[in-house]
Amino acid sequence: MNRTCPDPTDFPASDSLQEQVRFLLHYAILAPSSHNSQPWLFRMVGDRLEVLADDSRWLQVADADRRELYLSVGCALENLLVAAEHFGLEHTVHYCPDPADELLAAKVEFSPPGEPGVSRPPELFDAIPVRHTNHQPYDERLVAEEIQRRLQDIVHDPGVHLWLTGDPQIRDSVNELVVRADAVQFADPAYRRELAHWIGQGVFGTSWLMSKMGSLAVSYLNMGKPQGTKDSALLMSAPVLGLITGNDDRRETQIRAGQVYERIALLAASEGLWTHPMSQIMEVPECRVEVARLLPGDGGIPLHPFRLGFAAPEETRTPRRPLAEVLAGGW
């Protein structure tokens, strides 16, 4: 695994559309994903790119309803579209185009020339290789209201909404849910086995030895209490909590929610801010119900919670699968 990003000046402008799309995919695969599972595949059919969910990388215990699977695919799709607009390619996305194939998340048609859309300001492209999930405690600095407005302004996706808050009472309530969710998950041997598998694969950027040691520790030890203590400190350090909601919980909405999250993460990174999903409160059903109750009025269906704040960049970045591994159909 590696995390390389091509030089933008190498874009094959005079080559075939297929080669141009292949180039764009180097940016798509830098997207975040649950447990860094990178559950996406790409297949070129004529002038259309098919974006698929890779079911073999589905977290069947942590993500039983596949919500995070499709959110992750949406993040990769968003990087793809940001890169396409940067290089002057227009695009049309058809979401979940085949009801008989639930793994086919989207079909994308490309054509030159194109311009960045209002929801994708130019700075998003430069942030793709910079953005990463920052797991450190965040600084005490407040996030300016102007920046929060800019984050709100890039959410134009139908049926998807962004909720940002710095309310201390809501933070306390979410903190209690985080601690509870960690306790529930780590008490489940099946969850620990699944997490141990991914740790053992080295997806979090640790050395081979540390990955294997971490995998064994998670497999056999209930680390719910120390993990809850750690996650509590992380959450309480964040000046802003975010929640992406949807009018419904359909696959298309989940994909679009992933796009919104990645757009937010990219714009945040361009401002020196970082994001970190707090997905455990969505993975435990009883906690998810409590999250919905924190929303004002008819706030929609909770899809993706995260914390937002300032911090130093992390020195270690999570690795990525080589592009060849995510190309389906031998192209």
C-alpha positions as CSV (number, residue, x, y, z in Angstrom):
1,M,0.0,0.0,0.0
2,N,1.1,3.6,-0.6
3,R,-0.4,7.0,-0.6
4,T,1.1,8.7,-3.7
5,C,-0.6,11.5,-5.6
6,P,0.3,12.3,-9.2
7,D,1.7,15.6,-10.4
8,P,-1.2,17.6,-11.8
9,T,1.0,18.7,-14.7
10,D,1.1,15.0,-15.8
11,F,-2.7,15.0,-16.6
12,P,-2.9,13.3,-20.0
13,A,-5.0,16.1,-21.7
14,S,-4.2,14.8,-25.2
15,D,-4.9,11.1,-24.4
16,S,-8.2,9.2,-24.5
17,L,-11.0,9.9,-22.1
18,Q,-10.3,6.5,-20.5
19,E,-6.7,7.5,-19.7
20,Q,-7.9,10.8,-18.3
21,V,-10.4,9.0,-16.0
22,R,-7.7,6.6,-14.9
23,F,-5.6,9.6,-13.9
24,L,-8.5,11.1,-11.9
25,L,-8.8,7.8,-10.0
26,H,-5.5,8.5,-8.3
27,Y,-7.3,11.3,-6.5
28,A,-10.4,9.3,-5.8
29,I,-8.6,6.6,-3.9
30,L,-7.2,9.1,-1.4
31,A,-10.7,9.4,0.1
32,P,-11.4,8.4,3.7
33,S,-13.3,5.2,4.6
34,S,-14.5,3.4,7.6
35,H,-11.6,1.5,9.2
36,N,-9.6,2.6,6.1
37,S,-11.3,-0.4,4.4
38,Q,-11.3,1.4,1.0
39,P,-14.4,-0.4,-0.2
40,W,-14.6,0.9,-3.7
41,L,-14.0,-0.5,-7.2
42,F,-14.1,1.3,-10.6
43,R,-15.0,0.0,-14.0
44,M,-14.9,1.8,-17.3
45,V,-17.8,0.9,-19.8
46,G,-17.4,2.9,-23.0
47,D,-17.3,6.5,-21.9
48,R,-18.9,5.9,-18.6
49,L,-17.2,5.1,-15.3
50,E,-19.0,2.7,-13.0
51,V,-18.4,3.3,-9.3
52,L,-19.0,0.1,-7.2
53,A,-19.1,-0.8,-3.6
54,D,-16.6,-3.6,-2.9
55,D,-18.6,-6.0,-0.8
56,S,-15.5,-8.0,0.2
57,R,-14.4,-5.0,2.3
58,W,-17.7,-4.5,4.0
59,L,-17.5,-4.3,7.8
60,Q,-20.3,-6.7,8.5
61,V,-20.3,-6.3,12.3
62,A,-19.6,-2.6,12.7
63,D,-21.6,-1.6,9.7
64,A,-24.4,-4.1,9.5
65,D,-26.7,-1.9,7.4
66,R,-23.9,-0.9,5.0
67,R,-24.4,2.8,5.7
68,E,-20.7,3.4,6.1
69,L,-19.9,1.3,3.1
70,Y,-21.8,3.7,0.9
71,L,-20.7,6.8,2.7
72,S,-17.1,5.7,2.0
73,V,-17.9,5.1,-1.7
74,G,-19.4,8.6,-1.7
75,C,-16.2,10.1,-0.4
76,A,-14.2,8.5,-3.3
77,L,-16.8,9.7,-5.8
78,E,-16.5,13.3,-4.5
79,N,-12.7,13.3,-4.9
80,L,-13.2,12.0,-8.4
81,L,-15.6,14.8,-9.3
82,V,-13.4,17.5,-7.6
83,A,-10.5,16.3,-9.7
84,A,-12.6,16.1,-12.9
85,E,-13.7,19.7,-12.5
86,H,-10.2,20.8,-11.8
87,F,-9.0,19.3,-15.1
88,G,-12.0,20.7,-17.1
89,L,-14.2,17.7,-17.4
90,E,-17.9,18.0,-17.2
91,H,-19.7,15.2,-15.4
92,T,-23.2,13.7,-15.0
93,V,-23.8,11.3,-12.1
94,H,-26.5,8.6,-12.2
95,Y,-27.0,7.3,-8.7
96,C,-27.9,3.6,-8.0
97,P,-28.8,3.2,-11.7
98,D,-29.6,-0.5,-11.5
99,P,-32.0,-1.7,-8.8
100,A,-31.0,-5.3,-9.5
101,D,-27.3,-4.5,-8.7
102,E,-27.1,-2.9,-5.2
103,L,-23.3,-2.7,-5.4
104,L,-23.4,-0.4,-8.4
105,A,-23.3,2.9,-6.6
106,A,-23.1,5.3,-9.5
107,K,-22.4,5.8,-13.2
108,V,-20.5,8.9,-14.2
109,E,-20.5,10.4,-17.7
110,F,-17.6,12.7,-18.5
111,S,-17.2,15.2,-21.3
112,P,-15.0,18.3,-21.9
113,P,-15.0,21.1,-21.2
114,G,-16.3,21.9,-17.7
115,E,-16.0,24.4,-14.9
116,P,-16.0,23.9,-11.1
117,G,-19.5,24.0,-9.6
118,V,-20.6,26.3,-6.9
119,S,-20.3,23.5,-4.4
120,R,-16.7,22.7,-5.3
121,P,-14.5,25.8,-5.0
122,P,-11.0,25.4,-6.6
123,E,-9.2,25.0,-3.3
124,L,-10.8,21.6,-2.7
125,F,-8.5,20.0,-5.4
126,D,-5.3,21.2,-3.7
127,A,-6.6,19.8,-0.4
128,I,-7.0,16.2,-1.7
129,P,-3.4,15.1,-0.9
130,V,-3.4,17.2,2.3
131,R,-6.6,16.0,3.9
132,H,-6.4,13.2,6.4
133,T,-8.4,12.1,9.4
134,N,-6.7,13.7,12.3
135,H,-7.0,11.5,15.4
136,Q,-5.2,13.9,17.8
137,P,-6.8,16.1,20.5
138,Y,-7.8,19.4,18.9
139,D,-6.7,22.9,19.9
140,E,-8.9,25.2,22.0
141,R,-9.1,27.7,19.1
142,L,-12.6,28.4,18.1
143,V,-13.7,27.9,14.5
144,A,-14.7,31.3,13.1
145,E,-18.4,31.7,12.1
146,E,-17.3,32.7,8.6
147,I,-15.6,29.3,8.1
148,Q,-18.6,27.5,9.5
149,R,-20.8,29.4,7.0
150,R,-18.5,28.4,4.2
151,L,-18.8,24.8,5.2
152,Q,-22.6,25.2,5.2
153,D,-22.5,26.9,1.8
154,I,-21.0,24.0,-0.1
155,V,-23.8,21.7,0.9
156,H,-26.2,21.8,-2.0
157,D,-27.0,18.1,-2.3
158,P,-30.7,17.2,-2.4
159,G,-31.9,15.6,0.7
160,V,-28.7,16.0,2.6
161,H,-28.0,18.6,5.4
162,L,-25.2,19.7,7.6
163,W,-25.6,20.5,11.3
164,L,-22.7,22.2,13.2
165,T,-22.7,23.0,16.9
166,G,-20.4,24.1,19.7
167,D,-23.1,23.8,22.4
168,P,-21.4,22.4,25.5
169,Q,-24.6,20.5,26.6
170,I,-24.8,18.8,23.3
171,R,-21.2,17.9,23.4
172,D,-21.7,16.4,26.9
173,S,-24.6,14.3,25.6
174,V,-22.6,13.1,22.6
175,N,-19.7,12.3,24.9
176,E,-21.9,10.0,27.0
177,L,-23.0,8.3,23.8
178,V,-19.4,7.8,22.6
179,V,-18.4,6.2,25.9
180,R,-21.5,4.0,25.9
181,A,-21.0,2.9,22.3
182,D,-17.3,2.0,22.8
183,A,-18.3,-0.1,25.8
184,V,-21.0,-2.0,23.8
185,Q,-18.8,-2.6,20.8
186,F,-15.7,-3.8,22.6
187,A,-17.8,-6.1,24.7
188,D,-18.8,-7.9,21.5
189,P,-16.2,-10.6,20.5
190,A,-17.4,-10.4,16.9
191,Y,-16.7,-6.7,16.7
192,R,-13.2,-7.2,18.2
193,R,-12.4,-9.9,15.7
194,E,-13.4,-7.7,12.8
195,L,-11.4,-4.7,14.1
196,A,-8.5,-7.0,14.8
197,H,-8.6,-8.3,11.2
198,W,-8.3,-4.7,9.8
199,I,-5.6,-3.7,12.3
200,G,-3.7,-6.8,11.3
201,Q,-3.8,-5.8,7.6
202,G,-1.8,-2.7,8.5
203,V,-4.5,-0.3,7.2
204,F,-3.9,2.2,9.9
205,G,-0.3,2.8,8.9
206,T,1.5,1.0,11.7
207,S,4.5,-1.3,11.1
208,W,3.9,-5.0,10.4
209,L,4.9,-5.9,14.0
210,M,2.8,-3.3,15.6
211,S,-0.2,-4.2,13.4
212,K,0.1,-7.9,14.5
213,M,0.5,-7.0,18.2
214,G,-2.4,-4.6,18.0
215,S,-4.6,-7.2,16.3
216,L,-3.9,-9.8,19.0
217,A,-4.5,-7.3,21.8
218,V,-7.9,-6.3,20.3
219,S,-8.9,-9.9,19.7
220,Y,-8.5,-11.1,23.2
221,L,-8.9,-8.0,25.4
222,N,-12.0,-6.0,26.1
223,M,-10.6,-2.5,25.7
224,G,-13.9,-0.7,25.8
225,K,-13.1,1.3,28.9
226,P,-9.7,2.7,27.9
227,Q,-11.0,3.3,24.3
228,G,-14.0,5.2,25.7
229,T,-11.7,7.3,27.9
230,K,-9.5,8.1,24.9
231,D,-12.4,8.9,22.6
232,S,-14.1,11.0,25.3
233,A,-11.0,13.2,25.5
234,L,-10.8,13.5,21.7
235,L,-14.4,14.6,21.4
236,M,-14.3,17.0,24.3
237,S,-11.3,18.7,22.8
238,A,-13.2,19.6,19.6
239,P,-14.7,23.1,19.4
240,V,-17.3,22.0,16.9
241,L,-19.3,18.9,16.4
242,G,-20.8,18.1,13.0
243,L,-23.6,15.8,11.9
244,I,-24.7,15.1,8.3
245,T,-28.3,14.1,8.1
246,G,-30.6,13.0,5.3
247,N,-34.3,13.3,4.5
248,D,-34.2,9.5,4.2
249,D,-31.8,6.6,4.6
250,R,-31.7,5.4,1.0
251,R,-28.5,4.3,-0.7
252,E,-28.4,7.4,-2.9
253,T,-28.7,9.6,0.2
254,Q,-25.9,7.7,1.9
255,I,-23.7,8.2,-1.1
256,R,-24.5,11.9,-1.3
257,A,-23.8,12.2,2.4
258,G,-20.4,10.7,1.9
259,Q,-19.8,13.3,-0.9
260,V,-20.8,16.1,1.5
261,Y,-18.5,14.8,4.2
262,E,-15.5,14.7,1.9
263,R,-16.3,18.2,0.5
264,I,-16.4,19.5,4.1
265,A,-13.2,17.7,5.0
266,L,-11.4,19.1,2.0
267,L,-12.6,22.7,2.6
268,A,-11.6,22.3,6.3
269,A,-8.2,21.1,5.4
270,S,-7.7,24.1,3.1
271,E,-8.3,26.3,6.2
272,G,-5.9,24.3,8.4
273,L,-8.8,22.4,10.1
274,W,-9.3,18.7,10.5
275,T,-12.2,16.3,10.8
276,H,-12.6,13.0,12.6
277,P,-15.7,10.8,12.3
278,M,-17.2,9.5,15.6
279,S,-19.0,6.6,13.9
280,Q,-19.4,4.4,16.9
281,I,-22.5,6.3,18.0
282,M,-24.1,5.4,14.7
283,E,-23.0,1.8,14.8
284,V,-24.8,1.0,18.0
285,P,-28.5,1.1,17.4
286,E,-29.6,2.4,20.8
287,C,-27.0,5.2,20.6
288,R,-28.2,6.1,17.1
289,V,-31.7,6.7,18.4
290,E,-30.3,9.1,21.0
291,V,-28.4,11.0,18.4
292,A,-31.6,11.6,16.5
293,R,-33.2,13.1,19.7
294,L,-30.4,15.7,19.9
295,L,-31.4,17.2,16.6
296,P,-33.6,20.4,16.6
297,G,-37.1,19.9,15.3
298,D,-37.3,17.7,12.2
299,G,-33.6,17.5,11.7
300,G,-33.7,14.5,9.5
301,I,-32.1,11.1,9.8
302,P,-28.5,11.1,11.3
303,L,-26.0,9.6,8.9
304,H,-22.5,10.7,9.8
305,P,-21.2,12.5,13.0
306,F,-17.7,14.0,13.2
307,R,-15.6,16.5,15.2
308,L,-14.0,19.5,13.7
309,G,-11.1,21.6,14.9
310,F,-7.5,22.8,14.7
311,A,-4.5,20.6,15.3
312,A,-1.0,19.9,14.0
313,P,-1.1,17.6,11.0
314,E,-0.5,13.9,11.8
315,E,2.9,12.7,10.7
316,T,1.7,9.2,9.7
317,R,-0.9,8.9,7.0
318,T,-3.0,5.8,6.4
319,P,-1.9,3.8,3.3
320,R,-3.9,3.3,0.1
321,R,-4.4,0.3,-2.1
322,P,-2.6,0.6,-5.5
323,L,-4.8,1.8,-8.2
324,A,-4.5,-1.5,-10.1
325,E,-6.3,-3.3,-7.2
326,V,-9.5,-1.1,-7.5
327,L,-9.8,-1.3,-11.3
328,A,-12.5,-3.8,-12.2
329,G,-12.9,-5.3,-15.7
330,G,-9.2,-5.3,-16.6
331,W,-8.9,-1.8,-18.0
